[in-house]
């Protein structure tokens, strides 16, 4: 699922536009409806006010440390889940209705604001966190990267952002984790239906094992031992001496992972290639 930005529902952006409209009306010596709209919708303890505070917090914090920026985003998304979504939807509708009554809506939203990108990214991030559907992880990474760059003013490494998102999802309650894993496994089975059964199984384990290095290491080593035995078994049936020597060399290269070593993507890639090798040899 792809989350699209909606100017009409972005309470942070709308507030910034109302302030700019107020300034424009004042300079043109006109009575500004913007001030009454702000007072009506952006004061008190309503759902809109609670959500606006999240946007405002992003705008007020700049040039902060990476760790503080991560904490801010994590806290904001957590608070967002506690806001009454039904009440928020109704209040946003009323807010737009008041703007339409007093201004040309197209002209109003055509006003430029310097923090548009950050406000749009936060909207999309909050919407994705509160959606019942699973959002494309690549979009989540982009949203978070943009916000971290806004907060820290430093270019972000997308791999690091991805790791932090995975860590954040790992803190969710058990039911949500199971739902997330179920989704990924269903998508995985559809996308990688042409893989070997062994390759599917090891990838599935990499997904569901999460951060359990002990379990992953044990699993990978078991599979490596099976591959070594299989290669040796196939080597004994090969008549071509050159091929036989190469297979014996491969069997020596395949070694179990030591206890102190962390499981990396490279281990997974190697394992997948070993599976392909064994499959090809069996076919020959």
Secondary structure as GFF3:
##gff-version 3
##sequence-region A 1 284
A	DSSP	three_ten_helix	7	9	.	.	.	ID=ss1
A	DSSP	alpha_helix	11	27	.	.	.	ID=ss2
A	DSSP	alpha_helix	33	41	.	.	.	ID=ss3
A	DSSP	alpha_helix	47	60	.	.	.	ID=ss4
A	DSSP	alpha_helix	66	80	.	.	.	ID=ss5
A	DSSP	alpha_helix	85	102	.	.	.	ID=ss6
A	DSSP	alpha_helix	105	109	.	.	.	ID=ss7
A	DSSP	alpha_helix	116	129	.	.	.	ID=ss8
A	DSSP	alpha_helix	137	152	.	.	.	ID=ss9
A	DSSP	alpha_helix	158	169	.	.	.	ID=ss10
A	DSSP	alpha_helix	174	191	.	.	.	ID=ss11
A	DSSP	alpha_helix	197	208	.	.	.	ID=ss12
A	DSSP	alpha_helix	213	235	.	.	.	ID=ss13
A	DSSP	alpha_helix	241	253	.	.	.	ID=ss14
A	DSSP	alpha_helix	265	283	.	.	.	ID=ss15
###
